[in-house]
Amino acid sequence: MKKLIILSTAVLAVMVSCQKNQETVSSSEEGNGVPMTLTANISGTKTAYNDNGSGLKETWNAEESISVVTLDGDNGELVSVDTFTSSGEAGRSSATFSGTFTGGASPAKVIAIYPALTMSGGMYRTPAYKDRNGNNARIIYNGSGQYFQYSQNNEVKQTANADFSHMTNYCLMSGAVDIDDIKNGTLTVSLNNLMTVLKLVVTLPASCKGQTFSKIQMNCYTNSAEYFNMFAAGGGKELIDQVASPISGSFKDPLASRVLWGDFAVPETGIVTLYMPFVLAESSIKSGYYWVFNAFVNGVSAGSDVTIKTFTKDITLQRGYMYTANVVVPD
């Protein structure tokens, strides 16, 4: 079965369409596990990116893997984590995954997670990405009880202008598996994007040309100039509810600000294109709320704070979507 996911660019704070991806696996009993083949035709869900001006076209890398996770129905504890792999030409839009399902003939709950989990420090974790200090960090790991934990203590760093590689291993997909299909000998998975991406096209003052872009900070305010908590906090907050819904997300300490770190030279045009991935903690933005940005080069502020948007109506942001903002930083 083939489905399509499209993640399209829109103007600032305008939602874009995104369809779910559906994957089908056939199986036959063999030994302690069930060999399976997973076929997917995907556009807009992966970490090889190309911004064609109208959206992010995302394709499969040459080597890919996905985790199929079986859970106990009563408390959400892990029963098994099976890795399915795919090899092929980089840039392809369809891929076939192979692996062995060890969750049993009648599992209570099964979810799928991309990128695939690996065992590290006694826990299953997503692959590492580079944080603000250039160190390896993990976006999620399995905690106790019914949740995968979300860790965002050190924000991601973009190391080249208009580059997407920092989002590899950061942008996540998850989905619940139809248990009845497994019992009938097939496996169907609908994957949902968990990340939201904000594309920022930032025009810096002429004095910043050739300098090192350090970071951009985004702050969210209500119409009373109070902080508005829109972003999920770090420190092990729930991301994937293993029992109820695979993308419920319950964040106890959301944040009103978000930082994208950088480490590259500002071009002669003075324009930098940034891709800020994050998890939404609050999706509802009320009329009169506004966003303020401050850019930094060589570790110091590049200019005045910039208010780029005062919302004139209530809107709802969604996970799995990309929103675009143009920011002009004055001298």
C-alpha positions in Angstrom: 0.0 0.0 0.0 1.4 3.4 -0.9 0.6 6.7 0.7 2.1 10.1 0.5 3.2 12.7 3.1 3.7 16.3 1.9 5.2 19.0 4.1 4.8 22.3 2.3 6.0 25.8 3.0 3.5 28.5 3.8 3.7 32.2 4.7 4.2 33.0 8.4 1.7 31.4 10.7 -0.4 29.9 7.9 -0.9 26.1 8.3 0.1 23.8 5.4 -1.2 20.4 4.5 0.4 17.2 5.7 -1.0 13.7 5.1 -0.2 10.6 7.2 2.1 8.0 5.9 0.8 4.4 5.9 3.1 1.4 5.6 2.1 -2.2 5.1 4.0 -5.3 6.2 3.4 -8.9 5.3 4.7 -11.7 7.5 5.1 -15.5 8.0 5.9 -17.3 11.2 9.5 -18.4 11.5 11.3 -19.4 14.7 11.0 -16.9 17.6 10.2 -13.9 15.4 8.2 -13.0 12.3 10.2 -11.9 9.3 8.5 -8.9 7.7 9.0 -6.6 4.7 7.8 -3.0 5.0 7.3 -1.0 1.8 6.8 2.8 2.0 6.4 5.5 -0.7 7.2 8.7 1.2 7.7 12.4 0.4 8.0 15.0 3.2 8.8 12.8 6.1 12.5 12.1 6.0 15.8 13.8 6.8 17.3 14.3 3.4 16.0 17.8 2.6 15.7 20.0 -0.5 14.0 23.4 -0.1 12.6 24.1 -3.6 11.0 27.4 -2.7 7.6 26.0 -2.3 8.3 23.5 0.4 10.7 21.0 1.9 11.1 17.9 -0.3 12.3 15.1 1.9 13.5 11.8 0.7 15.1 8.6 2.0 18.8 8.4 2.6 20.8 5.5 1.2 20.7 3.6 4.5 17.6 3.9 6.7 16.1 2.2 9.7 12.9 2.4 11.7 11.9 0.9 15.1 8.8 -1.2 15.7 8.2 -1.1 19.5 6.0 -3.6 21.3 4.5 -2.5 24.7 2.7 -4.1 27.6 -0.9 -3.0 27.6 -1.2 -2.4 31.3 1.7 -0.1 32.1 3.4 0.6 28.8 6.6 -1.1 29.7 8.8 -2.2 26.8 8.4 -5.8 25.6 10.6 -5.6 22.5 12.2 -3.1 20.1 12.8 -4.4 16.6 14.8 -2.6 14.0 13.8 -2.6 10.3 16.4 -1.5 7.7 16.4 -0.4 4.1 19.2 0.1 1.6 18.9 1.8 -1.7 19.7 4.9 -3.8 19.9 8.1 -1.8 17.1 10.5 -2.7 14.5 7.9 -3.5 10.9 8.5 -2.5 10.0 4.9 -1.8 11.8 2.3 0.3 11.4 -1.3 1.4 12.3 -2.2 5.0 13.1 -5.7 6.3 13.3 -7.0 9.8 12.0 -9.5 12.3 9.1 -8.8 14.6 9.5 -10.3 18.1 6.5 -8.8 19.8 4.6 -12.1 19.8 1.5 -13.3 18.0 -1.0 -11.2 20.1 0.8 -8.0 21.3 -1.1 -5.6 23.4 0.2 -2.4 21.8 2.7 -1.7 19.0 4.1 1.7 17.9 6.7 2.7 15.2 9.3 5.3 15.7 11.6 7.1 13.3 14.6 7.5 13.5 15.3 4.0 14.8 16.1 3.6 18.5 19.5 2.3 19.7 20.5 1.1 23.1 22.8 3.6 24.9 23.5 3.9 28.6 20.9 1.2 29.4 18.1 3.0 27.6 16.7 3.0 24.1 17.4 6.4 22.5 17.1 8.1 19.2 20.5 8.7 17.3 22.7 11.6 18.4 22.6 15.1 17.0 24.9 18.0 17.6 23.8 20.3 20.4 24.8 24.0 21.0 28.2 22.9 22.3 28.9 20.5 19.4 28.2 17.5 21.8 26.1 14.5 21.0 22.5 14.8 22.4 19.4 12.6 22.1 15.9 13.9 21.5 14.0 11.1 23.1 14.7 8.0 25.3 12.5 5.4 27.0 11.6 6.3 30.6 9.7 4.4 33.2 5.9 3.9 32.9 3.9 4.8 29.8 6.1 7.5 28.2 9.1 8.0 26.0 10.8 11.0 27.5 11.7 14.2 25.6 15.0 15.9 26.3 15.8 19.3 24.9 18.2 20.8 27.4 20.7 21.8 24.6 19.1 23.2 21.5 20.2 22.1 18.0 23.0 23.9 16.2 22.9 24.8 12.4 26.4 24.8 11.1 25.9 26.1 7.5 23.7 28.7 5.9 20.4 27.3 4.4 21.4 23.8 5.6 19.1 21.1 6.9 21.6 18.5 8.2 21.1 19.6 11.8 17.6 18.3 11.7 18.8 14.7 11.0 18.0 12.6 14.0 16.0 15.5 15.5 12.7 15.5 13.5 10.7 12.6 14.7 7.8 10.4 13.4 5.7 8.1 15.4 2.6 6.0 14.9 0.4 3.3 16.3 0.1 -0.1 14.7 -3.2 -1.8 14.1 -3.1 -4.8 16.4 -5.8 -6.7 14.5 -3.7 -6.5 11.3 -0.8 -8.1 13.1 -3.0 -11.0 14.2 -4.1 -11.4 10.6 -0.5 -11.6 9.4 0.0 -8.0 8.2 1.3 -4.9 9.8 0.0 -1.4 9.0 1.6 1.7 10.5 0.5 5.3 10.1 3.3 7.7 11.0 2.8 11.2 12.2 5.4 14.0 12.3 6.1 15.1 15.9 8.3 18.2 15.1 7.3 21.6 13.9 9.8 23.6 11.7 10.1 27.3 11.6 11.9 28.6 8.5 13.5 32.0 9.2 14.9 34.2 6.4 17.0 36.8 8.3 18.4 39.9 6.8 21.3 41.2 9.0 22.9 44.7 9.1 25.7 45.3 6.6 28.2 45.3 9.5 27.5 41.6 10.1 28.7 40.4 6.7 31.6 38.0 7.1 31.0 37.7 10.8 30.1 34.4 12.5 26.4 33.9 13.0 26.0 32.7 16.6 22.3 32.3 17.3 18.8 33.6 17.0 16.3 33.7 19.9 12.6 33.7 19.6 10.4 35.0 22.4 6.6 34.6 22.5 4.4 37.3 24.2 0.7 37.7 24.9 -1.1 41.0 24.1 -0.3 42.0 27.7 3.4 41.6 27.1 3.5 38.5 29.2 5.4 35.4 28.2 3.4 32.9 26.2 4.6 29.3 26.6 4.6 27.7 23.2 7.6 25.4 23.2 8.2 22.1 25.0 10.8 22.2 27.7 13.7 19.8 28.2 14.6 17.7 31.2 12.6 14.5 30.4 9.1 15.6 29.5 6.6 13.1 28.1 6.6 13.0 24.3 5.1 9.7 23.2 2.3 8.2 25.3 2.8 4.5 24.8 -0.6 3.5 26.2 -3.1 6.1 25.0 -1.9 7.9 21.9 1.6 7.7 20.3 1.7 11.5 20.0 -0.2 12.9 23.0 2.6 14.9 24.5 2.1 16.2 28.1 4.6 18.9 29.0 4.7 20.2 32.6 7.1 23.1 32.1 6.7 24.6 28.7 8.9 27.5 27.5 8.2 31.0 26.0 11.5 31.1 24.1 13.5 29.0 21.7 17.1 29.3 20.5 18.6 28.1 17.3 22.4 28.1 17.5 24.7 28.7 14.6 28.3 28.5 13.6 28.9 29.8 10.1 29.9 33.0 8.3 27.3 35.6 7.3 27.4 35.8 3.5 28.0 39.0 1.5 24.2 39.2 0.9 23.7 39.6 4.7 20.9 37.1 4.5 20.9 33.8 6.4 18.3 31.1 6.1 17.6 29.1 9.2 15.5 26.0 10.0 14.4 25.9 13.6 12.9 22.5 14.6 11.0 22.2 17.9 8.2 20.4 19.7 5.0 22.4 20.4 3.8 22.5 23.9 1.0 24.9 23.2 -0.5 25.2 19.7 -3.2 27.8 20.2 -2.1 31.4 19.5 -4.6 34.2 20.4 -5.3 37.4 18.6 -2.8 40.1 19.7 0.0 37.6 20.6 3.3 38.4 19.0 6.8 37.0 18.3 10.1 38.8 19.0 13.4 37.8 17.5 17.0 38.8 18.4 19.9 37.6 16.2 23.5 37.4 17.5 26.8 37.4 15.6 30.2 36.8 17.2 28.3 36.2 20.4 26.8 39.6 20.7 23.5 41.1 19.5 23.4 42.0 15.8 20.9 44.8 16.4 17.6 45.7 17.9 14.9 43.2 18.8 12.5 42.6 15.9 8.8 42.1 16.3 7.9 40.2 13.1 4.3 39.2 13.7 1.4 40.4 15.7 -1.4 37.9 15.2 -4.7 39.5 14.2 -6.8 36.3 14.8 -6.6 33.1 16.7 -4.7 30.4 15.0 -3.6 26.8 15.8 -0.1 25.6 15.0 0.4 21.9 14.3 3.1 19.3 14.6 4.5 18.1 11.3 4.1 21.5 9.6 6.6 24.2 8.5 6.0 27.9 8.9 8.0 30.7 7.3 9.0 34.1 8.7 11.0 36.9 7.2 13.1 38.9 9.7 14.9 42.2 9.0 17.3 43.2 11.8 18.0 46.9 11.9 21.4 48.5 12.7 
